[in-house]
Amino acid sequence: MMRRIRLDSLTTWKSPALSSDAISAPRRFARRMMLLSALAMALNGCQSLIDQSYQPSVSPSSNPQIVDEVQKNDPRAAMGAREHPRIVASYGGEYKDAKTERLVARIAGALTAVSENPSQSYRITILNSPAINAFALPGGYLYVTRGLLALAKDASEVAAVLSHEMGHVTANHGIERQKREEAEVIASRVVAEVLSSDIAGKQALARGKLRLAAFSRQQELQADVIGVRMLGEAGYDPYAAARFLDSMAAYSRFMSVDPEADQSLDFLSSHPNSAQRIELARTHARAFGQEGSVGDKGRNYYLDGIDGLLYGDSPEEGYVRGQTFLHGGLGIRFDVPPDFHIDNKVEAVMATGPNDIAVRFDGVADNQNQSLTNYISSGWVTGLDPSTIQPITVNGMEAAIARASADRWDFDVTVIRNNSQIFRFLTAVPKGSGALEPTANVLRASFRRMTPAEAASLKPLRIRVVTVRPGENISTLAARMMGTDRKLDLFKLINALPTGAAVATGDRVKIIAE
């Protein structure tokens, strides 16, 4: 499927300039929002992109992992079923891998037998997202992302997450929350967000309105108590909940180093975390015995189950490799200037650079085969200066460029036709900046078709489980990591290795490689 091809419809890009609230936020968030708003304000709505190649399945799973189907006549199940398509769409669809699905089913099955309501059936969906999250909807709908599976150290940590979410279901937390909303409002949102013909609109709306994904602090703590009890009674290490909360805190610190990182879909955005909560989880676990002496971690079979797990962007989304974006399916690639950070986002490829420079790249279906100079002036660019429109050629492809201005920003607009698609660069700089032309020139000069050999050579990154050999250490293992310039930090993070930790010959560890 064509998940976040990053070339979605621009119908959602009508954002106003920054509000005073955004300006008063922490600097890195304010800068991020300023750059996104700068790009957004130059765009009006237009038709959706490449609908021919992007037809995601947003229906409930036809192959649930725990039971054949959720209870048909349960109103709670109906509520979950109504929200399920939005969740699946916003997180890029379901991750289909038989080995990983069997792993999660094994973990969840053990928990179901000791749940507060053993008759409750569950439908567990692995979401095809690198975000690290898990949540529940009423009626037994449970979700875990492949990003979370990549971070977890063993089966007991995933069991801790699932048992916590099962606690929300059995305690009817979703029902309690839902009662606060008017039924008419909910119905209208469902129509607008699920039944709309605009797929990208569904994704953007679902992404911003996962209102059932978060609960109150009291409900979170109650789910913690239920979850730890289930862990212990299912035979898993009851201290796994506290361990994974520690890992989540480490993940949050790792991500905060990157000022452009988008954590809005991640676990800590909807699950409160604190030292007190971690200690409470350990307190509940002590009812089963001393830490390190009780319960099964399930590490070996867990590592077997995630060996080969997709990590980061999927092939359908294209890849970021350093300063380069490559998409084998579309057969295109381009570079951004040095010191720029590329973010392969839901709605587009975004790049941000020094001195508040921002770039947005996306594309639309070229159904009418109109001239590109006419296309630029067709109304989708705000503040366009018509006198600047001119046709050019970019590496043998028909193209056109123009300039625009809005508020405090100057824009370069570049459109390039390749087969039946129009690809678009929008570069934004503060008004009067001399960086506009040099930045746009780098993008145009580097945009080209990939050769068949180049496209065939692209491989996704995956979790690879390796055994430590004699003479290897954390540094040598981390050097084998791909897809990051923070190899050592990420290696320690995905293996839950604290400062000063070491590895021994025969240990099994995770690395990220092709």
Buried (B, 14 or more C-beta within 10 A) or exposed (E): BBBBBBBBBBBBBEBEBBEEEBEEBEEEEBBBBBBBBBBBBBBBBBBBBBBEBBEBEBEBBEEBBBBEEBBEEBEBBBBBBBBBBBBBBBBBBBBEBEEBBEBBBBBBBBBBEBBEEEEBBBBBBBBBBBBBBBBBBBBBBBBBBBBBBBBBBBBBBBBBBBBBBBBBBBBBBBBBBBEEEEEEEBEEBBEBBBEEEBBBBBBBBBBEBBBBBBBEEEBBBBBBBBBBBBBBBBBBBBBBBBBBBBBBBBBBEBBEEEBBBBBEBBBBBBBEBEEEBBEBBBEBBEEBBEBEEBBBBBBEEBBEBBBBBBBBBBBBBBBBEEBEBBBBBBBBBBBBBEEBBBBBBBBBBBBBBEEBBBBBBBBBBBEEEEEBBEBBBEEBBBBBBEEEBEEBEBEEBBBBBBBBBBBBBBBBBBBBBBEEBBBBBBBBBBEEBEBBEEBBBBBBEBBBBBEEEBBEEBEBBBBBBBEBEEEBEBEEBBEBBBBBEBBBBBBBBBBBBEEEEEBEEEEBBBBBBE
